[in-house]
Amino acid sequence: MVFLKSLIHMNIGEIIKRRRVTVGLTQVELSKKSKLSQSQISQVEQGINENITIGNLRNIAKSLNCSVIDLLPESDKAPPKFR
């Protein structure tokens, strides 16, 4: 249960890093595939820069063989609650 809870609270950078490591890419390799600098990848993964454009997120997702939605935190996938 603790594992699931940690997945729910992950931010985009943590999700990207987990996915990158799972597919066996270094930050340098991901930066080349996604056409972003290694510094940008590092800053996003560390949570220093969470202001990532949708275009950059698409490039990262494509480089990691997943969809953009796979890189979003669970809290961003939930439908909004209307009153």
C-alpha positions in Angstrom: 0.0 0.0 0.0 2.9 2.4 0.7 4.2 1.8 -2.8 0.8 2.8 -4.4 0.6 5.9 -2.2 4.1 7.0 -3.3 3.1 6.6 -7.0 0.0 8.8 -6.4 2.1 11.6 -5.0 4.9 11.6 -7.5 5.5 14.7 -9.6 6.2 14.8 -13.3 9.9 14.9 -12.8 9.9 11.8 -10.7 7.6 10.0 -13.2 9.9 10.9 -16.1 13.0 9.7 -14.2 11.4 6.4 -13.2 10.3 5.8 -16.8 13.7 6.8 -18.2 15.5 4.5 -15.8 13.0 1.7 -16.6 13.7 1.9 -20.3 17.4 2.1 -19.7 18.3 5.6 -20.9 20.7 8.1 -19.3 19.7 11.8 -19.1 22.1 12.5 -22.0 20.5 9.8 -24.2 17.0 11.1 -23.4 18.1 14.7 -24.1 19.4 13.7 -27.5 16.2 11.7 -28.4 13.9 14.5 -27.1 15.9 17.4 -28.4 16.1 19.0 -25.0 19.3 19.8 -23.2 20.6 17.4 -20.5 20.3 20.3 -18.1 16.6 20.7 -18.8 16.0 17.0 -18.3 17.9 17.2 -15.0 16.0 20.2 -13.8 12.6 18.6 -14.6 13.6 15.3 -12.9 14.8 17.1 -9.8 11.7 19.3 -9.6 13.7 22.5 -10.0 11.7 23.3 -13.2 8.2 21.9 -13.2 7.1 24.5 -15.8 7.5 22.2 -18.8 5.8 23.0 -22.1 3.4 20.5 -23.7 5.6 20.3 -26.7 8.6 19.3 -24.6 6.5 16.9 -22.7 5.4 15.3 -26.0 9.0 15.0 -27.1 10.0 13.3 -23.8 7.0 10.9 -24.0 7.8 10.0 -27.6 11.4 9.4 -26.6 10.3 7.2 -23.7 7.8 5.2 -25.9 4.8 6.3 -23.9 1.9 8.8 -24.0 1.9 12.2 -22.4 -0.8 11.1 -19.9 1.6 8.3 -18.7 3.9 11.1 -17.5 1.3 13.0 -15.5 0.7 12.5 -11.8 -2.4 10.5 -10.8 -3.8 13.7 -9.2 -3.8 15.4 -12.7 -5.6 12.4 -14.3 -8.7 12.6 -12.0 -11.7 14.3 -13.4 -12.6 17.6 -11.8 -15.2 17.7 -9.2 -18.1 19.9 -10.0 -20.5 21.3 -7.4 
